[in-house]
Amino acid sequence: MRTMLMTAAFAAAVLPVAGVHAADYPNKAVRMVIAFTPGGPSDILSRLVGAKLSERMGQPVVFDNRPGAGGNVAGEIVATSPADGYTIMIANNSVLAANASLYKKMTFNPAKDLVPVVWVASQPNILVVHPSLPAKSVKELVAHLKANPGKLNYASSGSGAAAHLAGELFKSMTKTDMVHIPFKGAAPAITDVLAGRSQMIFATALSVKAHLDANRLRPLGVTTLERMDTMPEIPTIAESGVPGFEASTWHGLVAVNGTPRAVQAKLNSEVNAVLKDPQVSKFLVGQGAIIRGGTAERFAAHIKAEIPKWAKVIKDSGARAD
């Protein structure tokens, strides 16, 4: 019932608000809240898109990193902000689709309190391991995990983040046991793997490509059903002995529900234009991201489909964040 109410709320949130005009929006600085620490995919995307938005709209975009609780700290800030379009966030799977199932108590309802504005991008995750780990393939990793149950750690950017749920899905589908080590963002989680304290992480290409190029981390498989165009040499986890495995990271712009429809439309139009900017598209595609864009309704439909998917993963795995 909870999932049905959440998906219905997202569908309702994109209905137009009549009689609202935003010809003067924005006429002051826009605050972009970032749900995770600097250096991770949410931070990189937010700063990339925000900088271009500032250029296009002629007003500063001020970045405010507020990590914690799998994105819930930032989500609450946006959800309780004035409904005027001056506090926005590029949110991800955890905030919009997973946390309501993962956390027993939340101070806001993402489906009711946040409105989808535009889908920004999707990114495959890559299962990467520390080079000291003997496993050089997904099959070898599964065998190693089964021989050492509960002895290996996997890091993530936070409870409920795509990296966490990918790990739980992997554990469930391979019937293995490993320990989840959550951080407040991708950057500190990757640092933990680079140091060898955690042995692996499901991370976006955006956050680990430089480490892969320098051979500081070893890729074992990508989490999409098809190989990445930019790194075709890395097999999918699905083709490596875990059929059907799929767990991507996605991001989209949201505002507090009740934001004037004309302001939402302005933000949607401007972000779509930013995503078509050659500089932006070249960078994102080069990092393995899939540029999305489109209407608010398209983004809302994607969120609606993702909520029950991750609710099932969380229920089946028994994952909890509190």
N, C-alpha and C positions, 0 to 999 in steps of 0.2 A: 504493500500500500504506500509506504514511504517513497519508494522508487517511482511509482505512478504519479504521486503528488509533485515530486521534484521535476520529472520530465514535463508534466503539464504546466508547471510554473515557468519553465524555460520557454515553452512555446508561447505562453501568454506575454512574456516579457518583451517580445519584439513587436507587439502591436503598436501602431502609430498613436501618437498623442496629438489630438487635433488643436489647431489654433496657436501653435507655438512657433515662434520665429527665432532664428539664431544668426541673423545677419552680422551681428557684432561679436560673435564667438570665434576665437577667444580674444578678449581684450585685456588679459593679464596672464601671468605665468600659469602653466598647467603642471600639476604635480603627478608624476608617474611613480607609483609605488611598485617596488620590486620585491617579490616574495622570497628571494633567496640571496645568498652572499654574492659579492662581486666575483666575476670570472666564470660563472656558470652560464648555461644556455639561456636561462630567463634573463639574467643580467645583460648578456651580450645582445640578445634580441631587443630588449627594452631600450638600451642605449642606442643601438643602431636605428631602430624605428623612431625613437623619440627625438634624436638629433635631426633627422630628416623632417619630422613633423614640425619641429621648431622653425626650420628653414622655410617650410611651405606656409605655415600659419602666421609667421612673423611675431611669435611670442616665445619666451623661454619655456623649455620643458625641464623641470627640476626633478632629478632622480632621487628616490628615497628608498634605500635598501632596508627592508624590515623582515629579516628571516625569522623562522620559528614555526613550530607545529605544522610542518608540511605545507606551509603557505597560508595557514589560517590566520596568523598574526596580520599579514598584509591584507588578506581578504576581509578581515573585520574592519580594518582602517577604511577601506574603500566602501564597504557595505554600510558604514555609519557616517559617511561623509555627506555634505550637502549635495543634493541632486541637481548639480549645475554643470557637470562636465569638466570641472577643474581638478578632480581627483580620479585618475584612471589607473588601470593595471593591465599588463599583459600576463594573464593567468595561464596555468597549465592544467594537465590532467588531474593532479592531486586536488587543487582547489575546487575545480568545477565538476569533477566526476567521481572521485574516489573518497575524499575525506569524510563525506557525510555517512559513508558506510564504515569507515575505518575508526572514526572517533565517536565515542559514546556521547560526549557532550561537545557541542559547538555553540559559540556565542552569536553566530549568524547562520542563516540558511542560504547557501550559495545559489540555489535555484530560485529562491524567492527574492533575495536581496541584491543580486547582481544581474545585470542585463548583458547578454552577448551583443557585441558591436560588430566585430569582424574577426574571422579566423585568419591568423597570420601565417603559421607554418607548421608542418609536421616534420619530425626528425626520427630516423631509425636510431635505435640504441645499438651499441656494439658491446658484446660481452668481451671485456678485456681482463687480462690477468697479469700479475707481477711476473717478470721473466724468471724468477727463481722457482716458480711452480712448475713441476715436471710435465703437466698437461700441455700438449701442443694442438689439441683438437677438442671439440665438444665431447666426443665419445670418451676421450682420455680423461677429461675433467670429470665426467659422470662416474667413471670407474674409480677415480681418485677420491671423489666425495663419498662413494659407497664404502670404500676401504677406510675412510677416516670420518665417520659420521660425527657432526657437531664440532669438528676441530678446525674448520676453515671459516673465515669471515668474508662476508661481502658487504661493501660499503654502499651507501646511497646518499642522495641529496636531502633526505628527510623521510620520515614516516609518511606513507601515502603518496610519495613521489613515484614517478614512472619507474625509476631505478629500483625502488623498493618492491613495487608490485611485480615487476619483471622477475625479480629474484624469487618472490613467493610463487609465481606461476611456474618458474623453472623447477623449483623444489617439488611442487605438486606433480608436474608432468614427468619428472625423472625419478620421483620417489627417493630423493636425497635429503640430507639435512646439513644446513650451514647456518651460521649465526649472522643476523642482520645487525649492522653497525650504522645507525643513522647520523647524519650531520645536518647542518643548517644550509647546505648548498652543495653544488657539484664540486666546486674548487677544493674545499677542505676534504671532501670524500676522496677525490682523486689523489690529493696529496698523501692521504693515508695509504692508498694502494701503492703509490710510487715509493713510499717508505717501507712497504712490505708488511705493515701492521695488519692491514686487510689484504686478502689475496686476490680479490676480484671486484669488479663493478660493472653494472650495465649502464653505460654512459653514452650520451649523444656524440656523434662525430664532431660536432661543433666544439665540444669541451675536451676531446682527447686526440684530435688529429695530429697536433704538434708532437705529442708524446709518442704516438705511433710512428710518425716519420723519423723520430730520433731513437726508435727502438727501446724506449724506456718502459713501454707496455706492449704486451702481445695480444693481438686480436684473435678471438676464437670463432666468433660468429655474429651475424647481425640479426636483429629481432623482427625484421620484416619478412614477409613470405617470399619476396624477390630480392636478389642481390642489389647492392647500391651501384648506381651508374658510376659514381666517383671512386669507388673502391671495390671493383668487381672481383678482385682476388679473394675477398673475405666471403666464405660461404655463409648461407643462412643457418640459423640454429635448426630450423625446420628440416632442412635437407641433411643435417648432421646427426640425425638420430632422434630428434624430438619433433615428429610430424605435427604440423598445425600450430607450432609455437609462433605467437605474434604479439608484440608489445612495443608500440611506438610512443614517442613523446610528442605532444602537440601544444601549441600556444595560441591564444587569441586575446584580443583586446576586450575588456569589460569595463563597465561603469556601474554606479549604484542604480538600482531600479528606480524609476521615476525621473531619471534624466530626460529632459525634453527630447522628443523624437527628432526634432530638427537638429539638435546638437549631436545626437547619435548618428544621424545621417551624414552630418559634416565630418565627423570622425571616421566613419566608414569610408567615405569618399576619399579623404586625405590619406588614410592608411593604404587603401587600394592603389592610390597613385604612388605612394612610397614604395610599395612592393614591385611596382613596374620600373622603378628607377634602375638604370643599368648597373650602377655601383652596388646597390643593395642586392639586386637579383644575382649578380655575378658572385658576390661574397657568399650569399646563402646557399646557392646551388653548389659552389665550390666546396662548401663545408658539409655537403650531403643532405641539406634541408630540402624539403618539398614546399614551394611557395603555394599558399592557398588563396587568400583573399575571397572576394565575392560578397554576397549579401549577409546581413545579420541573420536572416532566416536559415541560410546554409550553415552558419556556425551553430545556431541553436539546434538544428537537426542533428549535427554531429555530436554535440554534447548529449542530446537525448539518447542517442544510440550507445554512447560510451558509459553512461551511468549504470545500466543493468549489467553490462559486460564486466566492469570492475567490481561491482557489488558481488557478483558470483565468485570472482577470483578471491576476494577478501573472505567471503563466507566459506568457500571450499578449503582455503589455506588456514583459516583460523587466525589470520593476521589481525592484530590490534595495535593501536597507537597510544592508548591510555587505559 
